[in-house]
Amino acid sequence: MSETADERSLASRLRLAVVRLNRRLRAQRASDDVSLTQISALSSLYKCGPMTPGQLAAREGVQPPSMTRVISALEGIAYVERSPHPTDGRQAIVALTKEGQDYVRATISRREVWLDQRLAELTERERHVLSEAAEIIERMARHS
């Protein structure tokens, strides 16, 4: 089955809209002192809990030496800390500090406030359409 011009147009428009919204949301952060790469690593630790640098690198899709630099920078601002691995003396466990957790929570809050403000500018019908679209997008995201 071939794609119609409308289907390609929808795919393109949806992709661009999601990218642009994501970019705007990512810009809403607690401070500009932390790079987007560092925020991503902090978010992974926030969602998944403590892990080894290798696990964090794999989760973030970066090479271990790159993650080592990210972790070092985050240690420098006291957002993460390393502790000895409980069973493997060659490894360490990276975890968020209280300051790191507070930073992630503040960033999430800023993003939600920004999005709430944008949603408040829409009509009730537009918010309903977006609610339905969010369910559909979530379902699409579950497919590999």
N, CA, C and O atoms as a DFTB+ gen file, in Angstrom:
576 C
 N C O
     1  1       0.851      -1.178       0.000
     2  2       0.000       0.000       0.000
     3  2       0.896       1.240       0.000
     4  3       1.782       1.362       0.846
     5  1       0.676       2.137      -0.920
     6  2       1.515       3.330      -0.999
     7  2       0.915       4.450      -0.156
     8  3      -0.296       4.543       0.047
     9  1       1.822       5.291       0.322
    10  2       1.370       6.428       1.111
    11  2       0.769       7.483       0.206
    12  3       1.257       7.724      -0.898
    13  1      -0.264       8.091       0.667
    14  2      -0.825       9.219      -0.076
    15  2      -0.083      10.474       0.346
    16  3       0.616      10.485       1.359
    17  1      -0.239      11.518      -0.428
    18  2       0.413      12.792      -0.095
    19  2      -0.069      13.306       1.258
    20  3       0.709      13.880       2.021
    21  1      -1.367      13.096       1.559
    22  2      -1.908      13.548       2.844
    23  2      -1.288      12.802       4.008
    24  3      -0.993      13.407       5.038
    25  1      -1.079      11.474       3.865
    26  2      -0.460      10.689       4.933
    27  2       0.974      11.144       5.161
    28  3       1.404      11.281       6.306
    29  1       1.725      11.382       4.077
    30  2       3.102      11.866       4.218
    31  2       3.105      13.233       4.868
    32  3       3.950      13.532       5.711
    33  1       2.154      14.060       4.469
    34  2       2.055      15.394       5.035
    35  2       1.747      15.318       6.531
    36  3       2.341      16.046       7.326
    37  1       0.824      14.443       6.911
    38  2       0.496      14.276       8.325
    39  2       1.716      13.783       9.094
    40  3       2.027      14.309      10.163
    41  1       2.405      12.788       8.567
    42  2       3.594      12.263       9.245
    43  2       4.635      13.358       9.420
    44  3       5.229      13.487      10.491
    45  1       4.855      14.133       8.391
    46  2       5.839      15.210       8.449
    47  2       5.413      16.292       9.438
    48  3       6.215      16.739      10.258
    49  1       4.155      16.711       9.359
    50  2       3.655      17.748      10.263
    51  2       3.694      17.289      11.710
    52  3       4.077      18.052      12.597
    53  1       3.299      16.044      11.954
    54  2       3.299      15.516      13.315
    55  2       4.722      15.432      13.856
    56  3       4.985      15.823      14.993
    57  1       5.637      14.920      13.035
    58  2       7.038      14.814      13.463
    59  2       7.597      16.185      13.820
    60  3       8.219      16.352      14.869
    61  1       7.377      17.163      12.948
    62  2       7.895      18.511      13.215
    63  2       7.250      19.125      14.453
    64  3       7.928      19.778      15.246
    65  1       5.950      18.921      14.622
    66  2       5.267      19.478      15.788
    67  2       5.804      18.876      17.083
    68  3       6.021      19.590      18.062
    69  1       6.017      17.563      17.084
    70  2       6.542      16.890      18.281
    71  2       7.964      17.374      18.577
    72  3       8.310      17.627      19.731
    73  1       8.783      17.501      17.534
    74  2      10.160      17.980      17.720
    75  2      10.161      19.398      18.278
    76  3      10.899      19.699      19.216
    77  1       9.339      20.261      17.705
    78  2       9.303      21.655      18.164
    79  2       8.774      21.768      19.594
    80  3       9.311      22.532      20.396
    81  1       7.727      21.013      19.914
    82  2       7.209      21.041      21.278
    83  2       8.249      20.519      22.254
    84  3       8.442      21.089      23.329
    85  1       8.922      19.435      21.880
    86  2       9.964      18.884      22.737
    87  2      11.075      19.910      22.967
    88  3      11.564      20.062      24.087
    89  1      11.464      20.604      21.918
    90  2      12.517      21.627      22.033
    91  2      12.083      22.728      22.988
    92  3      12.869      23.174      23.823
    93  1      10.831      23.169      22.868
    94  2      10.340      24.226      23.763
    95  2      10.275      23.749      25.210
    96  3      10.613      24.492      26.131
    97  1       9.838      22.503      25.404
    98  2       9.785      21.951      26.758
    99  2      11.181      21.808      27.346
   100  3      11.396      22.121      28.517
   101  1      12.124      21.343      26.552
   102  2      13.494      21.167      27.038
   103  2      14.126      22.498      27.426
   104  3      14.994      22.546      28.298
   105  1      13.694      23.571      26.785
   106  2      14.232      24.895      27.111
   107  2      13.755      25.377      28.483
   108  3      14.354      26.280      29.067
   109  1      12.688      24.781      28.992
   110  2      12.145      25.156      30.304
   111  2      12.881      24.351      31.374
   112  3      12.429      23.274      31.763
   113  1      13.997      24.863      31.840
   114  2      14.766      24.141      32.853
   115  2      15.087      25.062      34.013
   116  3      15.004      26.285      33.902
   117  1      15.450      24.454      35.116
   118  2      15.647      25.210      36.355
   119  2      16.817      26.184      36.267
   120  3      16.803      27.219      36.933
   121  1      17.823      25.876      35.462
   122  2      18.940      26.806      35.250
   123  2      19.650      26.433      33.963
   124  3      19.543      25.305      33.483
   125  1      20.374      27.394      33.412
   126  2      21.122      27.152      32.184
   127  2      22.516      26.591      32.473
   128  3      23.295      26.371      31.545
   129  1      22.835      26.359      33.739
   130  2      24.154      25.847      34.110
   131  2      24.326      24.373      33.776
   132  3      25.445      23.859      33.777
   133  1      23.231      23.698      33.493
   134  2      23.257      22.264      33.224
   135  2      22.894      22.054      31.756
   136  3      21.883      22.568      31.278
   137  1      23.727      21.294      31.047
   138  2      23.476      21.047      29.623
   139  2      22.306      20.077      29.454
   140  3      21.900      19.397      30.397
   141  1      21.781      20.032      28.239
   142  2      20.682      19.109      27.956
   143  2      21.121      17.660      28.135
   144  3      20.333      16.825      28.579
   145  1      22.362      17.356      27.795
   146  2      22.900      16.006      28.005
   147  2      22.939      15.671      29.490
   148  3      22.597      14.559      29.892
   149  1      23.355      16.628      30.296
   150  2      23.398      16.415      31.740
   151  2      21.998      16.271      32.316
   152  3      21.771      15.439      33.194
   153  1      21.055      17.077      31.828
   154  2      19.666      16.953      32.293
   155  2      19.120      15.577      31.949
   156  3      18.413      14.969      32.753
   157  1      19.438      15.089      30.775
   158  2      18.964      13.772      30.371
   159  2      19.503      12.696      31.312
   160  3      18.761      11.803      31.721
   161  1      20.782      12.775      31.654
   162  2      21.375      11.804      32.584
   163  2      20.717      11.918      33.964
   164  3      20.404      10.904      34.588
   165  1      20.508      13.141      34.436
   166  2      19.837      13.339      35.719
   167  2      18.434      12.743      35.690
   168  3      18.002      12.104      36.649
   169  1      17.732      12.955      34.592
   170  2      16.367      12.429      34.460
   171  2      16.351      10.908      34.492
   172  3      15.465      10.305      35.097
   173  1      17.327      10.290      33.844
   174  2      17.403       8.820      33.863
   175  2      17.640       8.315      35.279
   176  3      17.016       7.344      35.705
   177  1      18.532       8.965      36.005
   178  2      18.788       8.565      37.392
   179  2      17.551       8.807      38.259
   180  3      17.265       8.030      39.170
   181  1      16.829       9.872      37.977
   182  2      15.616      10.190      38.728
   183  2      14.552       9.117      38.502
   184  3      13.907       8.662      39.446
   185  1      14.375       8.716      37.227
   186  2      13.349       7.731      36.887
   187  2      13.744       6.315      37.272
   188  3      12.913       5.549      37.760
   189  1      15.015       5.959      37.056
   190  2      15.448       4.561      37.176
   191  2      16.210       4.260      38.459
   192  3      16.382       3.096      38.817
   193  1      16.660       5.283      39.143
   194  2      17.430       5.066      40.357
   195  2      18.907       4.896      40.066
   196  3      19.338       4.973      38.916
   197  1      19.681       4.664      41.118
   198  2      21.131       4.544      40.971
   199  2      21.533       3.440      39.999
   200  3      20.871       2.407      39.902
   201  1      22.628       3.677      39.283
   202  2      23.150       2.686      38.335
   203  2      24.630       2.935      38.099
   204  3      25.174       3.965      38.499
   205  1      25.263       1.987      37.451
   206  2      26.682       2.141      37.132
   207  2      26.829       3.151      35.994
   208  3      25.880       3.388      35.247
   209  1      28.007       3.741      35.863
   210  2      28.234       4.634      34.720
   211  2      27.993       3.933      33.376
   212  3      27.474       4.547      32.443
   213  1      28.364       2.663      33.275
   214  2      28.139       1.921      32.038
   215  2      26.659       1.753      31.728
   216  3      26.238       1.883      30.579
   217  1      25.874       1.463      32.756
   218  2      24.423       1.340      32.562
   219  2      23.815       2.675      32.148
   220  3      22.940       2.730      31.284
   221  1      24.288       3.745      32.773
   222  2      23.777       5.075      32.442
   223  2      24.158       5.448      31.012
   224  3      23.344       6.012      30.280
   225  1      25.379       5.138      30.613
   226  2      25.822       5.414      29.238
   227  2      24.946       4.650      28.243
   228  3      24.511       5.207      27.235
   229  1      24.692       3.381      28.532
   230  2      23.859       2.569      27.633
   231  2      22.447       3.135      27.554
   232  3      21.868       3.231      26.472
   233  1      21.904       3.505      28.694
   234  2      20.543       4.059      28.723
   235  2      20.466       5.352      27.925
   236  3      19.466       5.613      27.256
   237  1      21.513       6.158      27.993
   238  2      21.533       7.447      27.305
   239  2      22.003       7.338      25.853
   240  3      21.909       8.299      25.090
   241  1      22.505       6.167      25.482
   242  2      22.954       5.973      24.102
   243  2      24.243       6.698      23.775
   244  3      24.436       7.156      22.649
   245  1      25.134       6.802      24.767
   246  2      26.426       7.452      24.551
   247  2      27.551       6.492      24.936
   248  3      27.321       5.485      25.606
   249  1      28.745       6.813      24.511
   250  2      29.911       6.003      24.851
   251  2      30.286       6.237      26.317
   252  3      30.103       7.342      26.828
   253  1      30.806       5.215      26.996
   254  2      31.187       5.361      28.408
   255  2      32.120       6.544      28.694
   256  3      31.922       7.221      29.703
   257  1      33.142       6.830      27.842
   258  2      33.983       7.998      28.159
   259  2      33.194       9.317      28.173
   260  3      33.485      10.209      28.970
   261  1      32.205       9.431      27.294
   262  2      31.361      10.633      27.289
   263  2      30.555      10.725      28.577
   264  3      30.421      11.802      29.157
   265  1      30.017       9.591      29.024
   266  2      29.228       9.589      30.248
   267  2      30.116       9.890      31.452
   268  3      29.670      10.539      32.399
   269  1      31.356       9.431      31.430
   270  2      32.285       9.735      32.519
   271  2      32.451      11.244      32.659
   272  3      32.487      11.759      33.776
   273  1      32.553      11.953      31.550
   274  2      32.675      13.418      31.594
   275  2      31.391      14.054      32.134
   276  3      31.447      14.999      32.921
   277  1      30.239      13.535      31.712
   278  2      28.950      14.060      32.195
   279  2      28.847      13.859      33.707
   280  3      28.474      14.774      34.442
   281  1      29.179      12.660      34.157
   282  2      29.096      12.356      35.595
   283  2      30.054      13.251      36.382
   284  3      29.693      13.769      37.439
   285  1      31.252      13.429      35.878
   286  2      32.226      14.287      36.567
   287  2      31.710      15.717      36.696
   288  3      31.846      16.335      37.752
   289  1      31.118      16.243      35.623
   290  2      30.572      17.600      35.673
   291  2      29.434      17.683      36.688
   292  3      29.337      18.659      37.432
   293  1      28.576      16.666      36.721
   294  2      27.460      16.663      37.662
   295  2      27.934      16.485      39.102
   296  3      27.327      17.018      40.031
   297  1      29.011      15.740      39.282
   298  2      29.613      15.636      40.621
   299  2      30.156      16.994      41.055
   300  3      30.054      17.377      42.220
   301  1      30.730      17.710      40.100
   302  2      31.310      19.025      40.392
   303  2      30.304      20.033      40.902
   304  3      30.665      20.954      41.634
   305  1      29.042      19.872      40.524
   306  2      28.001      20.779      41.022
   307  2      27.111      20.092      42.056
   308  3      26.036      20.585      42.397
   309  1      27.575      18.955      42.542
   310  2      26.935      18.217      43.647
   311  2      25.542      17.705      43.314
   312  3      24.701      17.602      44.208
   313  1      25.271      17.376      42.036
   314  2      23.988      16.813      41.660
   315  2      23.993      15.292      41.658
   316  3      22.932      14.673      41.745
   317  1      25.167      14.681      41.561
   318  2      25.294      13.231      41.667
   319  2      26.472      12.900      42.567
   320  3      27.353      13.724      42.811
   321  1      26.457      11.668      43.048
   322  2      27.590      11.173      43.827
   323  2      27.846       9.728      43.449
   324  3      26.932       8.989      43.084
   325  1      29.087       9.348      43.544
   326  2      29.471       7.953      43.268
   327  2      29.725       7.259      44.591
   328  3      30.234       7.847      45.546
   329  1      29.356       5.999      44.615
   330  2      29.656       5.170      45.785
   331  2      30.163       3.830      45.266
   332  3      29.919       3.476      44.113
   333  1      30.874       3.076      46.120
   334  2      31.397       1.785      45.665
   335  2      30.267       0.826      45.295
   336  3      29.215       0.807      45.934
   337  1      30.501       0.044      44.267
   338  2      29.549      -0.996      43.858
   339  2      29.534      -2.057      44.950
   340  3      30.599      -2.426      45.444
   341  1      28.369      -2.560      45.343
   342  2      28.312      -3.506      46.463
   343  2      28.966      -4.863      46.185
   344  3      29.385      -5.539      47.124
   345  1      29.062      -5.276      44.915
   346  2      29.618      -6.601      44.627
   347  2      30.805      -6.587      43.675
   348  3      31.494      -7.598      43.540
   349  1      31.059      -5.462      43.011
   350  2      32.149      -5.373      42.039
   351  2      33.022      -4.172      42.371
   352  3      32.668      -3.029      42.079
   353  1      34.156      -4.444      42.978
   354  2      35.059      -3.386      43.415
   355  2      35.612      -2.529      42.292
   356  3      36.137      -1.445      42.548
   357  1      35.505      -2.994      41.048
   358  2      36.006      -2.218      39.913
   359  2      35.014      -1.164      39.458
   360  3      35.365      -0.280      38.676
   361  1      33.782      -1.243      39.935
   362  2      32.744      -0.332      39.466
   363  2      32.259       0.578      40.590
   364  3      32.557       0.379      41.768
   365  1      31.505       1.576      40.175
   366  2      30.878       2.497      41.120
   367  2      29.388       2.572      40.784
   368  3      28.950       2.177      39.704
   369  1      28.645       3.080      41.726
   370  2      27.223       3.344      41.529
   371  2      27.042       4.856      41.559
   372  3      27.548       5.535      42.453
   373  1      26.323       5.370      40.582
   374  2      26.037       6.801      40.497
   375  2      24.609       7.018      40.954
   376  3      23.696       6.318      40.515
   377  1      24.416       7.981      41.830
   378  2      23.080       8.289      42.354
   379  2      22.904       9.795      42.442
   380  3      23.874      10.543      42.569
   381  1      21.658      10.227      42.374
   382  2      21.346      11.643      42.560
   383  2      21.540      12.026      44.020
   384  3      21.249      11.244      44.926
   385  1      22.031      13.226      44.231
   386  2      22.052      13.804      45.575
   387  2      20.700      14.489      45.796
   388  3      19.880      14.561      44.880
   389  1      20.475      14.979      46.986
   390  2      19.247      15.737      47.245
   391  2      19.181      16.947      46.324
   392  3      18.115      17.280      45.806
   393  1      20.327      17.610      46.119
   394  2      20.366      18.774      45.225
   395  2      20.005      18.375      43.794
   396  3      19.305      19.114      43.103
   397  1      20.477      17.219      43.352
   398  2      20.146      16.721      42.019
   399  2      18.663      16.413      41.889
   400  3      18.041      16.739      40.878
   401  1      18.101      15.788      42.908
   402  2      16.660      15.500      42.898
   403  2      15.855      16.795      42.859
   404  3      14.874      16.904      42.124
   405  1      16.276      17.769      43.653
   406  2      15.576      19.061      43.673
   407  2      15.643      19.739      42.308
   408  3      14.664      20.333      41.855
   409  1      16.800      19.649      41.655
   410  2      16.949      20.253      40.331
   411  2      16.003      19.597      39.321
   412  3      15.334      20.290      38.555
   413  1      15.948      18.267      39.320
   414  2      15.072      17.558      38.379
   415  2      13.621      17.923      38.663
   416  3      12.863      18.196      37.732
   417  1      13.227      17.934      39.911
   418  2      11.839      18.287      40.254
   419  2      11.509      19.709      39.817
   420  3      10.422      19.965      39.300
   421  1      12.447      20.638      40.024
   422  2      12.217      22.034      39.624
   423  2      12.088      22.145      38.110
   424  3      11.261      22.908      37.612
   425  1      12.893      21.397      37.383
   426  2      12.821      21.418      35.919
   427  2      11.494      20.838      35.446
   428  3      10.855      21.401      34.558
   429  1      11.076      19.727      36.026
   430  2       9.782      19.131      35.673
   431  2       8.665      20.135      35.955
   432  3       7.760      20.304      35.138
   433  1       8.728      20.791      37.090
   434  2       7.707      21.761      37.466
   435  2       7.661      22.915      36.464
   436  3       6.578      23.317      36.037
   437  1       8.818      23.448      36.086
   438  2       8.861      24.552      35.112
   439  2       8.244      24.125      33.787
   440  3       7.502      24.889      33.169
   441  1       8.549      22.906      33.352
   442  2       8.011      22.409      32.083
   443  2       6.494      22.269      32.150
   444  3       5.784      22.630      31.212
   445  1       6.011      21.746      33.264
   446  2       4.571      21.569      33.404
   447  2       3.847      22.899      33.508
   448  3       2.753      23.054      32.965
   449  1       4.452      23.869      34.204
   450  2       3.842      25.195      34.291
   451  2       3.764      25.818      32.906
   452  3       2.730      26.373      32.534
   453  1       4.858      25.730      32.132
   454  2       4.871      26.286      30.784
   455  2       3.777      25.639      29.932
   456  3       3.031      26.324      29.233
   457  1       3.696      24.305      30.003
   458  2       2.705      23.590      29.201
   459  2       1.281      23.906      29.672
   460  3       0.379      24.070      28.851
   461  1       1.081      23.991      30.980
   462  2      -0.240      24.371      31.507
   463  2      -0.659      25.747      30.984
   464  3      -1.822      25.960      30.641
   465  1       0.293      26.672      30.928
   466  2      -0.012      28.013      30.411
   467  2      -0.409      27.961      28.938
   468  3      -1.348      28.640      28.524
   469  1       0.288      27.173      28.160
   470  2      -0.055      27.052      26.732
   471  2      -1.422      26.389      26.573
   472  3      -2.218      26.807      25.732
   473  1      -1.697      25.367      27.367
   474  2      -2.991      24.685      27.284
   475  2      -4.133      25.617      27.685
   476  3      -5.224      25.545      27.119
   477  1      -3.885      26.483      28.651
   478  2      -4.923      27.416      29.105
   479  2      -5.307      28.410      28.007
   480  3      -6.391      28.992      28.050
   481  1      -4.435      28.604      27.036
   482  2      -4.707      29.528      25.935
   483  2      -5.613      28.897      24.868
   484  3      -6.087      29.588      23.966
   485  1      -5.848      27.599      24.973
   486  2      -6.636      26.883      23.969
   487  2      -8.106      26.841      24.355
   488  3      -8.479      27.072      25.505
   489  1      -8.918      26.543      23.370
   490  2     -10.344      26.369      23.651
   491  2     -10.550      24.995      24.299
   492  3      -9.671      24.135      24.273
   493  1     -11.730      24.823      24.874
   494  2     -12.071      23.529      25.481
   495  2     -12.021      22.423      24.430
   496  3     -11.535      21.325      24.703
   497  1     -12.519      22.711      23.234
   498  2     -12.498      21.726      22.148
   499  2     -11.057      21.356      21.781
   500  3     -10.748      20.179      21.594
   501  1     -10.180      22.352      21.677
   502  2      -8.779      22.074      21.333
   503  2      -8.103      21.215      22.410
   504  3      -7.334      20.308      22.091
   505  1      -8.392      21.504      23.682
   506  2      -7.831      20.685      24.767
   507  2      -8.349      19.252      24.686
   508  3      -7.600      18.309      24.940
   509  1      -9.624      19.080      24.335
   510  2     -10.196      17.740      24.180
   511  2      -9.505      17.000      23.040
   512  3      -9.178      15.821      23.177
   513  1      -9.282      17.672      21.926
   514  2      -8.590      17.061      20.789
   515  2      -7.181      16.645      21.203
   516  3      -6.731      15.551      20.864
   517  1      -6.487      17.511      21.931
   518  2      -5.134      17.171      22.385
   519  2      -5.137      16.002      23.365
   520  3      -4.218      15.183      23.362
   521  1      -6.160      15.925      24.195
   522  2      -6.266      14.801      25.118
   523  2      -6.379      13.491      24.349
   524  3      -5.715      12.506      24.672
   525  1      -7.220      13.496      23.338
   526  2      -7.353      12.293      22.504
   527  2      -6.056      12.009      21.752
   528  3      -5.637      10.857      21.642
   529  1      -5.423      13.059      21.234
   530  2      -4.159      12.882      20.506
   531  2      -3.074      12.323      21.427
   532  3      -2.271      11.491      21.005
   533  1      -3.047      12.774      22.673
   534  2      -2.043      12.271      23.620
   535  2      -2.194      10.766      23.814
   536  3      -1.202      10.039      23.870
   537  1      -3.446      10.299      23.917
   538  2      -3.681       8.853      24.049
   539  2      -3.193       8.100      22.810
   540  3      -2.576       7.040      22.920
   541  1      -3.472       8.653      21.644
   542  2      -3.057       8.009      20.397
   543  2      -1.534       7.998      20.275
   544  3      -0.944       6.979      19.915
   545  1      -0.905       9.123      20.574
   546  2       0.565       9.205      20.493
   547  2       1.210       8.235      21.473
   548  3       2.203       7.585      21.146
   549  1       0.648       8.137      22.670
   550  2       1.182       7.180      23.653
   551  2       1.074       5.762      23.121
   552  3       2.009       4.974      23.262
   553  1      -0.041       5.432      22.519
   554  2      -0.217       4.102      21.936
   555  2       0.782       3.875      20.803
   556  3       1.351       2.789      20.692
   557  1       1.001       4.876      19.970
   558  2       1.978       4.756      18.881
   559  2       3.390       4.556      19.438
   560  3       4.178       3.793      18.879
   561  1       3.703       5.236      20.526
   562  2       5.042       5.167      21.103
   563  2       5.343       3.787      21.693
   564  3       6.508       3.413      21.825
   565  1       4.317       3.038      22.042
   566  2       4.530       1.703      22.604
   567  2       4.938       0.689      21.546
   568  3       5.480      -0.363      21.885
   569  1       4.693       0.978      20.283
   570  2       5.070       0.061      19.200
   571  2       6.553       0.223      18.871
   572  3       7.079       1.336      18.853
   573  1       7.209      -0.891      18.613
   574  2       8.643      -0.806      18.298
   575  2       8.901      -0.637      16.839
   576  3      10.056      -0.551      16.422
